[in-house]
């Protein structure tokens, strides 16, 4: 797939996720595993977007609502929601987090249009895939420790 031009920006292999009415691209190097929605144990009084803790590989991990993190309007009720277990944080200080999404669609090549997009939270830029705008995720600064 050859998404829109990014004015010379390098393309990026990413997992295309659907969350609410948005499509998001998570760099494939950040993805550890995609699985059916994990059971989340809520924590009272937490930050918006933080759903609670879940167990992954015998360890607790924080689980975040991707739709809320990117400000996605709610879509139709998902048929097969997923949790994407991903590496968040900068190199040397990475930790696993769970990101809830409505669906994991496919692996795509995206060319972020960094010059034409504003950074907002975990959105590092925009790209075009199949004529639709995709929010390219940057979870390097997403820390839960």
N, C-alpha and C positions, 0 to 999 in steps of 0.2 A: 504494500500500500504506500502511496506517495502523497502524504498530506501536504497542505499548503506550504508555500515558501516562507522562510523565516529570515530572509535577508542575510544568508550566509551562516546562520546558526547551525551548529552540529545537530544531527538528528539523534533521537534518543529512543531506545527500545523501552516500552512501557506496557504495563497491564492496564487495559481500559476498564474502568469501573463505572457503574451507573449508581448514582445516589440521588434520590428525588428526581428533579427535572434536569440535573446536570450530568455530564460525562466528565470523568477525571482520569488522568493518566498518572500512574505511580511508576517511577523508574523501576525496571525489572530487577536491578541490583539491590533494591530495598526489600523485595518480596521474599519472605521466608516460606510461607505456605498460605494457600487459600482453602478455606474449609466452610462447612455449614456453620451457621451462627453458633458461637460459643455461648454456654450458659454464663451469664454475667451476674455477679453478686454486687448489688448497688452499695455505694458508700454515701452516707448522708452528708449534706453540706459541701458538695464538691463543685468544681468549676463547670460552667456550661460546656457541653460537649463530652465531658467525662462521664461514662456510663457506670463504671465500677471496675471490679477485678474479675478475671476469668483464669482458669487453669489451662496452661499450655505446656506440654512436655513435663508435667509435674511441678511447674513453677507458676506463681501468680504473675499475670501481666495486666497492665492497665488497658481498658477497652474504651475507645473513643468513637463518637458518632461522626463519621465522615461528612454526612450531609450537613450537620450543624457547623462543623469546622469550616466548610466552604460556603455556608449560607445558602444552601440549595432549597428551593421551594419543594415541599413534599410532592411526590408523584403518586402514582397508583400503588396500592399495596403490593409489595414484591412477592413473586411466586416462590423464589428460592434465595432468600437473603444469605449473605456470606459475611464471614469475618476474614479479613486479610491480615495475617500476622506479618509484620514488617519491621525492619530495622529503622529506628528513629534516632535522631541526634547526630552530632558531628563525629567524624572518624576518631577512634580512640575512646569515645564515650557513648557508643551506640547501645541501645537497649531495645528489646522487643516490645511492641505495642500491638494491640488488635484494633483494626479499623473496620467498623461495620459499614456495609454497603448493600444496596439492593441486589446487585449482580456483578459478577466478574465476567466480562464479555469476551475479550480476546487480547492477544499481544499485538501491539501495533508499533510502527515507527512514527514518531512525532518530531516535528521541528518547532520548538518553542519560539513564539514571536515575542521575545523579551522586550524589544523596543516599543512594541505597540500595546503592551499590557501593563497594568499596574499590579504590583505585588500587594496581596491582601491576605494576612494570616499564613496559611499553609499553601496558598496558591502562588507559585513562582512565576507563572506566565500562562499564556494561552496558546493553543494550536488549533488547527483545523484537521479533522479526520472525517472523511466522507461527507464533507459539507457542513458538519456540525462543529461548534466551538467546544473545545475540550480544555478543562483547567488542568495544567501540568502541576502536579504536587511537588512541593519541596518540604520534606519533613526533617531536614537536617536540624532545624532549630526547635523542633517539636520535642520537648523534654517533659518527662513525667516524674523524674526523681525529685 
